[in-house]
Amino acid sequence: MRTLAEFFRDVYVSQCLWDRDNRTLNEYQSTIRLVDDVLDRPIPGTLGFSRDAFIRELKKRKLASATINKHIRHINAVLKQMGIGTKWASIDVDDSEPKQVSDVEFQGL
């Protein structure tokens, strides 16, 4: 099985040749590098290809929800070209962890 990066490099890039300024291609490449970095060369359809682990790491890096959703859209587009039925759902902006407050802060409210 191919990793996401291998498929992207071998197949998907040739389909993006219409992108004259390479903006789309560069955006996708940054997403693929990020996925490889976070999930350690994941193979779609296997246990290591975890959306939740990916999102958890991006939230630790303090990326905005819109940026995380952009990366997920790019991953979904590549998965669609791979013919894999798995589709990562976007995250809900309000799905953040609740803020923990101390007793002193609570009393101040």
Sequence and secondary structure as in RCSB ss.txt:
>XXXX:A:sequence
MRTLAEFFRDVYVSQCLWDRDNRTLNEYQSTIRLVDDVLDRPIPGTLGFSRDAFIRELKKRKLASATINKHIRHI
NAVLKQMGIGTKWASIDVDDSEPKQVSDVEFQGL
>XXXX:A:secstr
   HHHHIIIIIHHHTTT TT HHHHHHHHHHHHHHHHHTS  TTSTT  HHHHHHHHHHTT  HHHHHHHHHHH
HHHHHHHT         TT S      HHHHHH 
